Amino acid sequence: MRIIGVDPGRDGALAMICGGAVRDVIDVPLLPDNSQVQVDGARLCAWIDINLPINIAVIENVQPMRG
Protein backbone atom coordinates (compact mmCIF):
# COMPACT_ATOMS: atom_id res chain seq x y z
CA MET A 1 0.00 0.00 0.00
CA ARG A 2 1.31 3.45 -0.93
CA ILE A 3 0.31 6.40 1.24
CA ILE A 4 1.07 10.09 0.79
CA GLY A 5 0.99 12.23 3.93
CA VAL A 6 0.64 15.99 3.53
CA ASP A 7 1.53 18.69 6.05
CA PRO A 8 0.17 21.73 4.18
CA GLY A 9 1.45 25.26 4.35
CA ARG A 10 4.54 27.34 3.69
CA ASP A 11 6.66 25.22 6.02
CA GLY A 12 4.88 21.98 5.17
CA ALA A 13 6.11 18.72 3.73
CA LEU A 14 4.98 15.61 1.89
CA ALA A 15 5.92 12.03 2.67
CA MET A 16 5.58 8.79 0.71
CA ILE A 17 5.08 5.67 2.82
CA CYS A 18 5.23 2.29 1.14
CA GLY A 19 4.88 -1.02 2.94
CA GLY A 20 5.03 0.75 6.30
CA ALA A 21 8.39 2.42 5.57
CA VAL A 22 9.07 6.06 4.69
CA ARG A 23 10.36 6.10 1.09
CA ASP A 24 10.63 9.82 0.39
CA VAL A 25 10.06 13.16 2.12
CA ILE A 26 10.11 16.61 0.52
CA ASP A 27 9.36 20.14 1.63
CA VAL A 28 6.31 21.66 -0.06
CA PRO A 29 7.81 23.02 -3.30
CA LEU A 30 7.45 26.80 -3.47
CA LEU A 31 7.94 29.28 -6.28
CA PRO A 32 10.89 31.63 -5.74
CA ASP A 33 8.81 34.75 -5.16
CA ASN A 34 9.67 37.01 -2.22
CA SER A 35 6.36 38.90 -2.23
CA GLN A 36 4.04 35.98 -1.50
CA VAL A 37 4.09 32.24 -0.96
CA GLN A 38 2.92 30.14 -3.89
CA VAL A 39 3.15 26.38 -4.27
CA ASP A 40 5.08 25.25 -7.34
CA GLY A 41 2.34 23.11 -8.85
CA ALA A 42 4.57 21.69 -11.60
CA ARG A 43 7.16 20.39 -9.13
CA LEU A 44 4.45 19.07 -6.82
CA CYS A 45 2.77 17.18 -9.69
CA ALA A 46 6.11 15.79 -10.86
CA TRP A 47 6.78 14.39 -7.36
CA ILE A 48 3.31 12.84 -7.23
CA ASP A 49 3.75 11.35 -10.73
CA ILE A 50 6.96 9.53 -9.78
CA ASN A 51 5.22 8.10 -6.71
CA LEU A 52 2.17 6.71 -8.52
CA PRO A 53 0.12 4.63 -7.89
CA ILE A 54 -1.16 6.08 -4.62
CA ASN A 55 -3.69 4.18 -2.54
CA ILE A 56 -4.38 6.72 0.20
CA ALA A 57 -3.67 10.43 0.73
CA VAL A 58 -3.78 11.83 4.27
CA ILE A 59 -3.86 15.62 4.77
CA GLU A 60 -3.35 17.30 8.12
CA ASN A 61 -6.42 19.17 9.37
CA VAL A 62 -4.77 22.53 10.04
CA GLN A 63 -6.34 24.68 12.75
CA PRO A 64 -5.16 27.94 14.29
CA MET A 65 -3.35 27.75 17.60
CA ARG A 66 -4.43 30.09 20.34
CA GLY A 67 -1.64 31.75 22.15
Secondary structure, DSSP 8 states (H G I E B T S, - for coil): -EEEEEE-STT-EEEEEETTEEEEEEE--B-S-SSS--B-HHHHHHHHHHT---SEEEE--------
